[in-house]
Amino acid sequence: MNRIDIVVAPGPWAAEPWRRAFEARSAGRKVHLWPQDGEVVASDNYVICAWKADTQVFQQPNRPRAVFSMGAGVDHLACLAGQAAIPIGRIRDPDLTMRMVEYVTFAVLYLHRQIAHYRREQAAARWTPVVQAAASDVRVGILGAGVLGKACGLHLQQLGFQVAGWARTSTDVGFNVFNARAGLIELLQQTDILVNLLPNTRETHGVIDRQVFESLSRCGKPGAPAFINAGRGEAVVHSDLLAALGDGTLSGAVLDVFGVEPLPADDPLWSMPNVLLTPHVAADSEPDVVVGQILQDVARLEAGQALEHPVDLGRGY
Protein backbone atom coordinates (compact mmCIF):
# COMPACT_ATOMS: atom_id res chain seq x y z
CA MET A 1 0.00 0.00 0.00
CA ASN A 2 1.28 3.46 -0.95
CA ARG A 3 1.27 5.42 2.32
CA ILE A 4 0.05 9.01 2.27
CA ASP A 5 2.24 11.65 3.93
CA ILE A 6 0.66 13.92 6.55
CA VAL A 7 1.22 17.68 6.48
CA VAL A 8 0.13 19.31 9.74
CA ALA A 9 -0.49 23.08 9.83
CA PRO A 10 -2.04 23.92 13.23
CA GLY A 11 -1.92 27.70 12.74
CA PRO A 12 -2.35 29.48 16.10
CA TRP A 13 -2.34 26.26 18.12
CA ALA A 14 0.78 24.93 19.85
CA ALA A 15 2.48 22.83 17.17
CA GLU A 16 4.42 20.16 19.04
CA PRO A 17 1.42 18.41 20.70
CA TRP A 18 -0.02 17.93 17.21
CA ARG A 19 3.27 16.60 15.86
CA ARG A 20 3.51 14.10 18.71
CA ALA A 21 -0.11 12.99 18.30
CA PHE A 22 0.25 12.39 14.55
CA GLU A 23 3.65 10.69 14.83
CA ALA A 24 2.41 8.36 17.56
CA ARG A 25 -0.40 7.06 15.33
CA SER A 26 0.94 7.58 11.82
CA ALA A 27 1.76 3.87 11.26
CA GLY A 28 4.85 4.67 9.23
CA ARG A 29 3.42 7.67 7.39
CA LYS A 30 5.75 10.67 7.14
CA VAL A 31 4.60 13.64 9.25
CA HIS A 32 5.57 17.15 8.06
CA LEU A 33 4.88 19.98 10.52
CA TRP A 34 4.27 23.17 8.55
CA PRO A 35 6.05 25.57 8.41
CA GLN A 36 8.49 24.31 11.06
CA ASP A 37 9.75 21.48 8.83
CA GLY A 38 9.89 23.70 5.76
CA GLU A 39 7.38 25.65 3.71
CA VAL A 40 7.68 23.42 0.64
CA VAL A 41 6.16 19.94 0.89
CA ALA A 42 8.40 17.51 -0.99
CA SER A 43 5.72 14.93 -1.70
CA ASP A 44 3.26 14.11 -4.46
CA ASN A 45 1.11 11.91 -2.21
CA TYR A 46 0.00 13.80 0.87
CA VAL A 47 -2.88 15.36 2.75
CA ILE A 48 -3.00 18.66 4.64
CA CYS A 49 -4.45 18.87 8.16
CA ALA A 50 -4.98 22.54 9.02
CA TRP A 51 -6.55 24.95 11.45
CA LYS A 52 -6.57 28.65 10.52
CA ALA A 53 -3.16 28.26 8.92
CA ASP A 54 -1.49 30.69 6.54
CA THR A 55 -2.98 30.05 3.10
CA GLN A 56 0.56 29.59 1.78
CA VAL A 57 0.41 26.01 3.03
CA PHE A 58 -2.03 25.27 0.21
CA GLN A 59 0.25 26.72 -2.47
CA GLN A 60 2.40 23.63 -2.98
CA PRO A 61 3.94 22.28 -6.22
CA ASN A 62 1.69 19.23 -6.03
CA ARG A 63 -1.98 19.18 -5.08
CA PRO A 64 -2.89 17.36 -1.86
CA ARG A 65 -5.05 14.24 -1.94
CA ALA A 66 -7.36 15.92 0.60
CA VAL A 67 -7.50 18.72 3.15
CA PHE A 68 -8.83 18.19 6.67
CA SER A 69 -10.06 20.78 9.13
CA MET A 70 -8.64 20.04 12.56
CA GLY A 71 -11.49 21.88 14.31
CA ALA A 72 -15.26 22.00 14.14
CA GLY A 73 -15.46 24.82 11.59
CA VAL A 74 -14.42 24.83 7.94
CA ASP A 75 -14.76 28.53 7.10
CA HIS A 76 -10.97 28.90 7.42
CA LEU A 77 -10.70 26.72 4.29
CA ALA A 78 -12.79 29.08 2.15
CA CYS A 79 -9.70 29.85 0.03
CA LEU A 80 -10.02 26.33 -1.42
CA ALA A 81 -13.57 26.80 -2.67
CA GLY A 82 -12.42 27.50 -6.22
CA GLN A 83 -10.04 24.55 -6.39
CA ALA A 84 -11.97 21.65 -7.87
CA ALA A 85 -11.36 18.01 -7.05
CA ILE A 86 -9.70 18.50 -3.66
CA PRO A 87 -11.81 16.58 -1.11
CA ILE A 88 -12.36 18.48 2.14
CA GLY A 89 -12.89 16.53 5.35
CA ARG A 90 -14.06 17.58 8.79
CA ILE A 91 -14.09 15.96 12.20
CA ARG A 92 -17.21 14.79 13.96
CA ASP A 93 -16.24 13.29 17.27
CA PRO A 94 -18.22 12.78 20.49
CA ASP A 95 -15.52 14.53 22.53
CA LEU A 96 -15.87 17.82 20.64
CA THR A 97 -19.66 17.57 20.72
CA MET A 98 -19.70 16.97 24.46
CA ARG A 99 -17.37 19.93 25.04
CA MET A 100 -19.85 22.15 23.24
CA VAL A 101 -22.70 20.66 25.25
CA GLU A 102 -20.76 21.47 28.44
CA TYR A 103 -20.13 25.06 27.38
CA VAL A 104 -23.65 25.85 26.19
CA THR A 105 -25.16 24.24 29.29
CA PHE A 106 -22.83 26.27 31.51
CA ALA A 107 -23.67 29.48 29.62
CA VAL A 108 -27.43 28.91 29.81
CA LEU A 109 -27.22 28.17 33.53
CA TYR A 110 -24.93 31.17 34.10
CA LEU A 111 -27.56 33.45 32.60
CA HIS A 112 -30.58 31.59 33.97
CA ARG A 113 -29.26 31.51 37.57
CA GLN A 114 -28.21 35.21 37.35
CA ILE A 115 -24.62 34.51 38.35
CA ALA A 116 -23.41 37.89 37.06
CA HIS A 117 -25.64 39.55 39.67
CA TYR A 118 -24.24 37.40 42.47
CA ARG A 119 -20.66 38.08 41.41
CA ARG A 120 -21.30 41.81 41.63
CA GLU A 121 -22.93 41.40 45.03
CA GLN A 122 -20.05 39.27 46.27
CA ALA A 123 -17.56 41.96 45.23
CA ALA A 124 -19.56 44.47 47.30
CA ALA A 125 -20.03 42.08 50.24
CA ARG A 126 -23.80 42.27 49.88
CA TRP A 127 -26.27 39.44 50.61
CA THR A 128 -28.94 40.09 47.98
CA PRO A 129 -31.00 37.11 46.77
CA VAL A 130 -33.23 37.65 43.74
CA VAL A 131 -36.33 35.85 42.48
CA GLN A 132 -35.38 32.82 40.43
CA ALA A 133 -37.54 31.38 37.63
CA ALA A 134 -37.70 27.62 37.11
CA ALA A 135 -35.92 26.10 34.12
CA SER A 136 -39.29 24.89 32.86
CA ASP A 137 -40.36 28.52 32.50
CA VAL A 138 -37.35 29.48 30.36
CA ARG A 139 -37.34 29.13 26.58
CA VAL A 140 -34.02 28.51 24.84
CA GLY A 141 -33.73 29.06 21.08
CA ILE A 142 -30.81 27.50 19.23
CA LEU A 143 -29.66 28.86 15.88
CA GLY A 144 -28.17 25.88 14.07
CA ALA A 145 -29.71 22.45 14.56
CA GLY A 146 -26.90 20.26 13.29
CA VAL A 147 -24.88 17.77 15.32
CA LEU A 148 -23.87 20.34 17.95
CA GLY A 149 -27.21 22.10 18.14
CA LYS A 150 -29.11 18.85 18.50
CA ALA A 151 -26.85 17.59 21.29
CA CYS A 152 -27.04 20.88 23.20
CA GLY A 153 -30.80 21.14 22.80
CA LEU A 154 -31.49 17.61 24.00
CA HIS A 155 -29.27 18.11 27.06
CA LEU A 156 -31.01 21.36 27.96
CA GLN A 157 -34.36 19.60 27.63
CA GLN A 158 -33.21 17.07 30.21
CA LEU A 159 -32.61 19.97 32.60
CA GLY A 160 -36.18 21.12 32.09
CA PHE A 161 -35.71 24.02 29.67
CA GLN A 162 -38.12 24.56 26.80
CA VAL A 163 -36.02 24.19 23.64
CA ALA A 164 -36.62 25.07 20.00
CA GLY A 165 -34.24 25.57 17.08
CA TRP A 166 -33.77 27.17 13.69
CA ALA A 167 -32.05 25.62 10.68
CA ARG A 168 -31.73 26.18 6.96
CA THR A 169 -33.75 23.06 6.14
CA SER A 170 -36.26 20.89 7.96
CA THR A 171 -34.69 18.40 10.33
CA ASP A 172 -35.85 15.96 13.01
CA VAL A 173 -33.75 16.48 16.15
CA GLY A 174 -36.11 15.80 19.04
CA PHE A 175 -37.40 19.37 19.46
CA ASN A 176 -39.23 21.85 17.28
CA VAL A 177 -37.08 23.39 14.51
CA PHE A 178 -38.17 26.43 12.49
CA ASN A 179 -36.99 27.19 8.94
CA ALA A 180 -36.58 30.21 6.65
CA ARG A 181 -36.74 33.89 7.65
CA ALA A 182 -40.35 33.70 8.78
CA GLY A 183 -39.47 30.76 10.99
CA LEU A 184 -36.56 32.68 12.49
CA ILE A 185 -38.81 35.53 13.58
CA GLU A 186 -41.32 33.05 15.03
CA LEU A 187 -38.55 31.36 17.02
CA LEU A 188 -37.19 34.66 18.32
CA GLN A 189 -40.59 35.79 19.54
CA GLN A 190 -40.74 32.77 21.85
CA THR A 191 -37.10 32.79 23.04
CA ASP A 192 -35.70 34.02 26.36
CA ILE A 193 -32.09 32.85 25.84
CA LEU A 194 -30.77 32.77 22.27
CA VAL A 195 -27.85 30.45 21.48
CA ASN A 196 -25.90 30.86 18.25
CA LEU A 197 -24.24 27.71 16.88
CA LEU A 198 -24.38 28.67 13.20
CA PRO A 199 -21.35 28.04 10.97
CA ASN A 200 -19.72 30.94 9.14
CA THR A 201 -21.15 30.98 5.62
CA ARG A 202 -22.23 33.65 3.14
CA GLU A 203 -25.81 33.15 4.29
CA THR A 204 -25.06 33.46 8.02
CA HIS A 205 -22.65 36.41 7.85
CA GLY A 206 -24.23 39.23 9.87
CA VAL A 207 -27.55 37.39 10.23
CA ILE A 208 -27.75 38.24 13.95
CA ASP A 209 -28.43 41.96 13.98
CA ARG A 210 -30.44 44.58 15.81
CA GLN A 211 -33.69 43.20 14.44
CA VAL A 212 -32.90 39.76 15.83
CA PHE A 213 -32.21 41.11 19.31
CA GLU A 214 -35.32 43.29 19.27
CA SER A 215 -37.46 40.34 18.13
CA LEU A 216 -36.59 38.24 21.19
CA SER A 217 -39.34 37.76 23.75
CA ARG A 218 -39.65 40.28 26.55
CA CYS A 219 -42.72 38.76 28.19
CA GLY A 220 -41.15 35.62 29.62
CA LYS A 221 -40.41 35.12 33.30
CA PRO A 222 -36.70 35.97 32.94
CA GLY A 223 -37.59 39.47 31.67
CA ALA A 224 -35.13 40.90 29.16
CA PRO A 225 -33.64 38.20 26.91
CA ALA A 226 -30.00 37.09 26.83
CA PHE A 227 -27.57 35.89 24.17
CA ILE A 228 -24.92 33.15 23.90
CA ASN A 229 -22.48 32.94 21.01
CA ALA A 230 -20.49 29.73 20.70
CA GLY A 231 -20.82 29.43 16.91
CA ARG A 232 -19.01 32.05 14.86
CA GLY A 233 -18.43 35.72 15.58
CA GLU A 234 -18.99 36.67 11.94
CA ALA A 235 -22.67 35.79 12.31
CA VAL A 236 -23.17 38.80 14.61
CA VAL A 237 -23.24 42.50 13.73
CA HIS A 238 -20.85 43.63 16.44
CA SER A 239 -22.11 47.21 16.74
CA ASP A 240 -25.68 45.96 17.10
CA LEU A 241 -24.61 43.57 19.86
CA LEU A 242 -22.85 46.36 21.76
CA ALA A 243 -25.90 48.61 21.47
CA ALA A 244 -28.31 45.89 22.60
CA LEU A 245 -26.20 45.08 25.65
CA GLY A 246 -25.80 48.75 26.49
CA ASP A 247 -29.44 49.84 26.24
CA GLY A 248 -31.06 46.85 27.92
CA THR A 249 -32.42 45.13 24.80
CA LEU A 250 -30.30 42.23 26.03
CA SER A 251 -29.94 41.60 29.75
CA GLY A 252 -26.62 39.85 29.30
CA ALA A 253 -24.44 37.63 27.16
CA VAL A 254 -21.91 34.83 27.27
CA LEU A 255 -19.56 35.16 24.29
CA ASP A 256 -16.88 32.74 23.15
CA VAL A 257 -16.37 33.80 19.52
CA PHE A 258 -15.86 37.17 17.84
CA GLY A 259 -15.54 38.64 14.38
CA VAL A 260 -11.99 39.70 15.23
CA GLU A 261 -9.87 37.35 17.33
CA PRO A 262 -8.19 37.94 19.66
CA LEU A 263 -10.78 40.48 20.75
CA PRO A 264 -9.04 43.90 20.74
CA ALA A 265 -8.12 45.19 24.18
CA ASP A 266 -10.10 48.40 23.64
CA ASP A 267 -13.34 46.63 22.74
CA PRO A 268 -16.20 47.77 25.03
CA LEU A 269 -17.24 44.16 25.65
CA TRP A 270 -14.31 43.68 28.04
CA SER A 271 -15.72 46.16 30.55
CA MET A 272 -19.44 45.36 30.32
CA PRO A 273 -20.64 43.97 33.67
CA ASN A 274 -23.43 41.97 32.01
CA VAL A 275 -21.06 40.10 29.69
CA LEU A 276 -18.91 37.02 30.27
CA LEU A 277 -16.12 36.52 27.72
CA THR A 278 -14.09 33.39 26.97
CA PRO A 279 -11.30 33.17 24.34
CA HIS A 280 -12.81 30.74 21.77
CA VAL A 281 -12.52 27.68 24.01
CA ALA A 282 -16.07 26.31 23.93
CA ALA A 283 -15.10 23.16 22.04
CA ASP A 284 -11.34 22.96 21.69
CA SER A 285 -10.02 20.05 19.67
CA GLU A 286 -8.13 17.36 21.59
CA PRO A 287 -5.17 16.22 19.45
CA ASP A 288 -5.43 12.49 20.21
CA VAL A 289 -9.14 12.41 19.37
CA VAL A 290 -8.88 14.52 16.22
CA VAL A 291 -5.81 12.70 14.90
CA GLY A 292 -7.48 9.32 15.22
CA GLN A 293 -10.46 10.39 13.14
CA ILE A 294 -8.32 12.08 10.47
CA LEU A 295 -6.09 9.03 10.11
CA GLN A 296 -9.14 6.82 9.66
CA ASP A 297 -10.07 8.97 6.68
CA VAL A 298 -6.48 8.85 5.40
CA ALA A 299 -6.68 5.06 5.50
CA ARG A 300 -9.90 5.27 3.48
CA LEU A 301 -8.10 7.35 0.84
CA GLU A 302 -5.28 4.81 0.73
CA ALA A 303 -7.88 2.10 0.13
CA GLY A 304 -9.49 4.09 -2.70
CA GLN A 305 -12.57 5.05 -0.67
CA ALA A 306 -14.29 8.40 -0.17
CA LEU A 307 -14.00 10.51 2.98
CA GLU A 308 -16.40 9.64 5.78
CA HIS A 309 -17.37 13.27 6.53
CA PRO A 310 -16.90 15.32 3.34
CA VAL A 311 -17.57 19.07 3.30
CA ASP A 312 -19.26 21.19 0.65
CA LEU A 313 -17.37 24.48 0.89
CA GLY A 314 -20.04 26.13 -1.22
CA ARG A 315 -22.56 25.54 1.57
CA GLY A 316 -19.98 26.02 4.33
CA TYR A 317 -20.48 22.65 6.03
C-alpha positions in Angstrom: 0.0 0.0 0.0 1.3 3.5 -0.9 1.3 5.4 2.3 0.0 9.0 2.3 2.2 11.7 3.9 0.7 13.9 6.5 1.2 17.7 6.5 0.1 19.3 9.7 -0.5 23.1 9.8 -2.0 23.9 13.2 -1.9 27.7 12.7 -2.4 29.5 16.1 -2.3 26.3 18.1 0.8 24.9 19.8 2.5 22.8 17.2 4.4 20.2 19.0 1.4 18.4 20.7 0.0 17.9 17.2 3.3 16.6 15.9 3.5 14.1 18.7 -0.1 13.0 18.3 0.3 12.4 14.6 3.6 10.7 14.8 2.4 8.4 17.6 -0.4 7.1 15.3 0.9 7.6 11.8 1.8 3.9 11.3 4.8 4.7 9.2 3.4 7.7 7.4 5.7 10.7 7.1 4.6 13.6 9.3 5.6 17.2 8.1 4.9 20.0 10.5 4.3 23.2 8.5 6.0 25.6 8.4 8.5 24.3 11.1 9.8 21.5 8.8 9.9 23.7 5.8 7.4 25.7 3.7 7.7 23.4 0.6 6.2 19.9 0.9 8.4 17.5 -1.0 5.7 14.9 -1.7 3.3 14.1 -4.5 1.1 11.9 -2.2 0.0 13.8 0.9 -2.9 15.4 2.8 -3.0 18.7 4.6 -4.4 18.9 8.2 -5.0 22.5 9.0 -6.5 25.0 11.4 -6.6 28.6 10.5 -3.2 28.3 8.9 -1.5 30.7 6.5 -3.0 30.1 3.1 0.6 29.6 1.8 0.4 26.0 3.0 -2.0 25.3 0.2 0.3 26.7 -2.5 2.4 23.6 -3.0 3.9 22.3 -6.2 1.7 19.2 -6.0 -2.0 19.2 -5.1 -2.9 17.4 -1.9 -5.0 14.2 -1.9 -7.4 15.9 0.6 -7.5 18.7 3.1 -8.8 18.2 6.7 -10.1 20.8 9.1 -8.6 20.0 12.6 -11.5 21.9 14.3 -15.3 22.0 14.1 -15.5 24.8 11.6 -14.4 24.8 7.9 -14.8 28.5 7.1 -11.0 28.9 7.4 -10.7 26.7 4.3 -12.8 29.1 2.1 -9.7 29.8 0.0 -10.0 26.3 -1.4 -13.6 26.8 -2.7 -12.4 27.5 -6.2 -10.0 24.5 -6.4 -12.0 21.6 -7.9 -11.4 18.0 -7.1 -9.7 18.5 -3.7 -11.8 16.6 -1.1 -12.4 18.5 2.1 -12.9 16.5 5.4 -14.1 17.6 8.8 -14.1 16.0 12.2 -17.2 14.8 14.0 -16.2 13.3 17.3 -18.2 12.8 20.5 -15.5 14.5 22.5 -15.9 17.8 20.6 -19.7 17.6 20.7 -19.7 17.0 24.5 -17.4 19.9 25.0 -19.9 22.2 23.2 -22.7 20.7 25.3 -20.8 21.5 28.4 -20.1 25.1 27.4 -23.7 25.9 26.2 -25.2 24.2 29.3 -22.8 26.3 31.5 -23.7 29.5 29.6 -27.4 28.9 29.8 -27.2 28.2 33.5 -24.9 31.2 34.1 -27.6 33.5 32.6 -30.6 31.6 34.0 -29.3 31.5 37.6 -28.2 35.2 37.3 -24.6 34.5 38.3 -23.4 37.9 37.1 -25.6 39.5 39.7 -24.2 37.4 42.5 -20.7 38.1 41.4 -21.3 41.8 41.6 -22.9 41.4 45.0 -20.1 39.3 46.3 -17.6 42.0 45.2 -19.6 44.5 47.3 -20.0 42.1 50.2 -23.8 42.3 49.9 -26.3 39.4 50.6 -28.9 40.1 48.0 -31.0 37.1 46.8 -33.2 37.6 43.7 -36.3 35.9 42.5 -35.4 32.8 40.4 -37.5 31.4 37.6 -37.7 27.6 37.1 -35.9 26.1 34.1 -39.3 24.9 32.9 -40.4 28.5 32.5 -37.4 29.5 30.4 -37.3 29.1 26.6 -34.0 28.5 24.8 -33.7 29.1 21.1 -30.8 27.5 19.2 -29.7 28.9 15.9 -28.2 25.9 14.1 -29.7 22.4 14.6 -26.9 20.3 13.3 -24.9 17.8 15.3 -23.9 20.3 17.9 -27.2 22.1 18.1 -29.1 18.8 18.5 -26.8 17.6 21.3 -27.0 20.9 23.2 -30.8 21.1 22.8 -31.5 17.6 24.0 -29.3 18.1 27.1 -31.0 21.4 28.0 -34.4 19.6 27.6 -33.2 17.1 30.2 -32.6 20.0 32.6 -36.2 21.1 32.1 -35.7 24.0 29.7 -38.1 24.6 26.8 -36.0 24.2 23.6 -36.6 25.1 20.0 -34.2 25.6 17.1 -33.8 27.2 13.7 -32.0 25.6 10.7 -31.7 26.2 7.0 -33.7 23.1 6.1 -36.3 20.9 8.0 -34.7 18.4 10.3 -35.9 16.0 13.0 -33.7 16.5 16.1 -36.1 15.8 19.0 -37.4 19.4 19.5 -39.2 21.9 17.3 -37.1 23.4 14.5 -38.2 26.4 12.5 -37.0 27.2 8.9 -36.6 30.2 6.6 -36.7 33.9 7.6 -40.4 33.7 8.8 -39.5 30.8 11.0 -36.6 32.7 12.5 -38.8 35.5 13.6 -41.3 33.1 15.0 -38.5 31.4 17.0 -37.2 34.7 18.3 -40.6 35.8 19.5 -40.7 32.8 21.9 -37.1 32.8 23.0 -35.7 34.0 26.4 -32.1 32.8 25.8 -30.8 32.8 22.3 -27.8 30.4 21.5 -25.9 30.9 18.2 -24.2 27.7 16.9 -24.4 28.7 13.2 -21.4 28.0 11.0 -19.7 30.9 9.1 -21.1 31.0 5.6 -22.2 33.7 3.1 -25.8 33.1 4.3 -25.1 33.5 8.0 -22.7 36.4 7.9 -24.2 39.2 9.9 -27.5 37.4 10.2 -27.8 38.2 14.0 -28.4 42.0 14.0 -30.4 44.6 15.8 -33.7 43.2 14.4 -32.9 39.8 15.8 -32.2 41.1 19.3 -35.3 43.3 19.3 -37.5 40.3 18.1 -36.6 38.2 21.2 -39.3 37.8 23.8 -39.7 40.3 26.6 -42.7 38.8 28.2 -41.2 35.6 29.6 -40.4 35.1 33.3 -36.7 36.0 32.9 -37.6 39.5 31.7 -35.1 40.9 29.2 -33.6 38.2 26.9 -30.0 37.1 26.8 -27.6 35.9 24.2 -24.9 33.2 23.9 -22.5 32.9 21.0 -20.5 29.7 20.7 -20.8 29.4 16.9 -19.0 32.0 14.9 -18.4 35.7 15.6 -19.0 36.7 11.9 -22.7 35.8 12.3 -23.2 38.8 14.6 -23.2 42.5 13.7 -20.9 43.6 16.4 -22.1 47.2 16.7 -25.7 46.0 17.1 -24.6 43.6 19.9 -22.9 46.4 21.8 -25.9 48.6 21.5 -28.3 45.9 22.6 -26.2 45.1 25.7 -25.8 48.8 26.5 -29.4 49.8 26.2 -31.1 46.8 27.9 -32.4 45.1 24.8 -30.3 42.2 26.0 -29.9 41.6 29.8 -26.6 39.9 29.3 -24.4 37.6 27.2 -21.9 34.8 27.3 -19.6 35.2 24.3 -16.9 32.7 23.1 -16.4 33.8 19.5 -15.9 37.2 17.8 -15.5 38.6 14.4 -12.0 39.7 15.2 -9.9 37.4 17.3 -8.2 37.9 19.7 -10.8 40.5 20.8 -9.0 43.9 20.7 -8.1 45.2 24.2 -10.1 48.4 23.6 -13.3 46.6 22.7 -16.2 47.8 25.0 -17.2 44.2 25.7 -14.3 43.7 28.0 -15.7 46.2 30.6 -19.4 45.4 30.3 -20.6 44.0 33.7 -23.4 42.0 32.0 -21.1 40.1 29.7 -18.9 37.0 30.3 -16.1 36.5 27.7 -14.1 33.4 27.0 -11.3 33.2 24.3 -12.8 30.7 21.8 -12.5 27.7 24.0 -16.1 26.3 23.9 -15.1 23.2 22.0 -11.3 23.0 21.7 -10.0 20.1 19.7 -8.1 17.4 21.6 -5.2 16.2 19.4 -5.4 12.5 20.2 -9.1 12.4 19.4 -8.9 14.5 16.2 -5.8 12.7 14.9 -7.5 9.3 15.2 -10.5 10.4 13.1 -8.3 12.1 10.5 -6.1 9.0 10.1 -9.1 6.8 9.7 -10.1 9.0 6.7 -6.5 8.9 5.4 -6.7 5.1 5.5 -9.9 5.3 3.5 -8.1 7.3 0.8 -5.3 4.8 0.7 -7.9 2.1 0.1 -9.5 4.1 -2.7 -12.6 5.0 -0.7 -14.3 8.4 -0.2 -14.0 10.5 3.0 -16.4 9.6 5.8 -17.4 13.3 6.5 -16.9 15.3 3.3 -17.6 19.1 3.3 -19.3 21.2 0.6 -17.4 24.5 0.9 -20.0 26.1 -1.2 -22.6 25.5 1.6 -20.0 26.0 4.3 -20.5 22.7 6.0 
